[in-house]
Amino acid sequence: MTTRWLSPDEQRAWRAYIAASLLLEDAIDRQLQQDASMPHLYYSILSVLSESPERRLRMTDLAERLKITRSRLTYAVTRLEKDGMLRREACRYDKRGSVAALTDEGFAVLVRAAPGHVATVRSALFDRLSEEQVGQLEEISAAIVQGLQEDGARAAADEVPWRRRSSTACS
């Protein structure tokens, strides 16, 4: 099989994307650590739960929405549960599954952290783009997501991170 090397334009675009995504994630993590003493992943978990019906979501669905492994989610949920920001409940429909539920305390932490988070996202990303570029960013990102999700739908369960089971996962 012959390797299809990146063209010079593709190489520059790839490196710019990697640099931008790493710097953006770092800026968001630093702000959330400073303002809420939590990493971006923990904020994302609270945010997804806050937008879910009854502020609850099955752990497997939460892992899929966040595009992370179940074992990574389990670790994060254990920490958030210890801090009183969420609790795990038995799944009513599947005795093997569990549900993450956002507590009032977790919602209050999210409400306090959200303005700083939004300000950081705005200043680090959207304030640097024109309206046209925002539309292009959405279009490009959606195309990447769609393609990768289609690939994931065809992949074996252990090839897609949020479908992977750790030996200790119960959801």
C-alpha positions in Angstrom: 0.0 0.0 0.0 1.3 3.4 -1.0 1.2 6.2 1.6 -0.8 9.2 0.5 1.4 12.0 2.1 -0.1 15.3 2.9 0.4 18.0 0.4 2.1 21.2 1.6 -1.3 22.9 2.0 -2.7 20.0 3.9 0.4 19.8 6.1 0.0 23.5 7.0 -3.7 23.2 7.6 -3.1 20.1 9.8 -0.5 21.7 11.9 -2.5 24.9 12.3 -5.5 22.8 13.4 -3.4 20.8 16.0 -1.8 24.0 17.4 -5.2 25.8 17.6 -7.0 22.9 19.2 -4.3 22.3 21.8 -4.0 26.0 22.7 -7.8 26.4 22.9 -8.1 23.4 25.1 -5.3 24.7 27.3 -7.0 28.2 27.6 -10.3 26.6 28.6 -8.7 24.2 31.1 -6.7 27.0 32.7 -9.8 29.2 33.1 -11.9 26.4 34.5 -9.2 25.3 36.9 -8.8 28.9 38.1 -12.5 29.8 38.4 -14.1 26.4 39.3 -11.2 24.1 40.3 -12.1 21.6 37.6 -10.8 20.5 34.2 -12.8 21.0 31.0 -14.0 17.4 31.0 -15.7 17.8 34.4 -17.4 21.0 33.3 -18.5 19.3 30.1 -20.1 16.4 32.1 -22.0 18.9 34.3 -23.1 20.9 31.2 -24.4 17.8 29.3 -26.3 16.6 32.4 -27.8 20.1 32.9 -29.2 20.0 29.4 -30.6 16.4 29.8 -34.2 15.6 30.9 -34.4 15.7 34.7 -30.6 16.4 34.6 -30.0 12.7 34.3 -28.3 10.6 31.7 -27.3 7.0 31.4 -23.6 6.6 31.7 -23.2 5.0 28.3 -25.1 7.8 26.6 -23.0 10.4 28.5 -19.8 8.7 27.4 -21.0 8.8 23.8 -22.0 12.4 23.9 -18.6 13.4 25.4 -16.8 11.0 23.0 -14.7 9.5 25.8 -14.1 6.0 27.1 -16.4 4.6 29.7 -13.5 4.1 32.0 -12.4 7.7 31.7 -16.0 8.8 32.4 -16.3 6.5 35.4 -13.1 8.0 36.9 -14.4 11.6 36.3 -17.9 10.7 37.6 -16.4 9.1 40.7 -14.5 12.4 41.5 -17.6 14.6 40.8 -19.7 12.3 43.0 -17.1 12.6 45.8 -17.3 16.4 45.5 -21.2 16.2 45.7 -21.8 17.5 42.2 -23.5 14.4 40.9 -24.7 11.1 42.0 -25.0 7.7 40.4 -28.3 6.0 40.4 -29.4 2.5 39.2 -30.9 2.5 35.8 -34.7 1.7 36.0 -34.7 -0.1 32.7 -31.5 -2.1 32.8 -30.1 -3.5 36.1 -26.6 -3.6 34.6 -26.6 0.1 33.7 -26.3 3.3 35.8 -27.3 6.9 35.5 -25.4 10.0 36.3 -27.6 12.6 37.9 -26.6 16.3 38.4 -27.1 17.5 42.0 -28.3 20.9 42.9 -24.8 21.6 44.2 -23.3 20.5 40.8 -25.8 22.7 39.0 -24.9 25.7 41.2 -21.1 25.1 40.4 -22.0 25.0 36.7 -24.0 28.2 36.9 -21.1 30.0 38.7 -18.5 28.7 36.2 -20.5 29.3 33.0 -19.9 33.0 32.5 -16.1 32.7 32.7 -16.2 29.7 30.5 -18.3 31.4 27.9 -16.1 34.5 28.1 -13.0 32.4 27.5 -14.5 30.5 24.6 -15.6 33.8 23.1 -12.3 35.6 23.5 -10.1 32.6 22.5 -12.2 31.5 19.5 -15.2 33.5 18.3 -13.8 37.0 18.7 -11.0 36.0 16.4 -13.3 34.9 13.6 -15.6 36.8 11.2 -19.3 35.7 10.9 -18.4 33.9 7.7 -15.6 32.0 9.4 -17.9 31.0 12.2 -20.2 29.5 9.6 -17.2 27.8 7.9 -16.0 26.4 11.3 -19.4 24.9 11.9 -19.6 23.4 8.4 -16.1 22.0 8.6 -16.5 20.6 12.1 -19.9 19.1 11.2 -18.4 17.4 8.1 -15.6 15.9 10.2 -18.0 14.7 13.0 -20.4 13.2 10.5 -17.6 11.3 8.7 -16.0 10.0 11.9 -19.4 9.0 13.4 -20.2 7.0 10.2 -16.8 5.3 10.5 -17.6 4.7 14.2 -20.9 3.2 13.4 -19.2 0.6 11.2 -16.4 -0.1 13.6 -16.3 -2.9 16.1 -17.3 -2.0 19.7 -13.7 -1.9 21.0 -12.6 0.4 18.2 -14.8 3.3 19.3 -13.7 4.9 22.6 -17.1 5.5 24.1 -18.1 1.9 23.4 -15.0 0.4 25.1 -15.6 -1.3 28.4 -13.1 -1.3 31.2 -13.0 -4.3 33.5 -14.6 -2.2 36.2 -17.2 -0.3 34.2 -20.8 -1.1 35.1 -22.7 1.0 32.5 
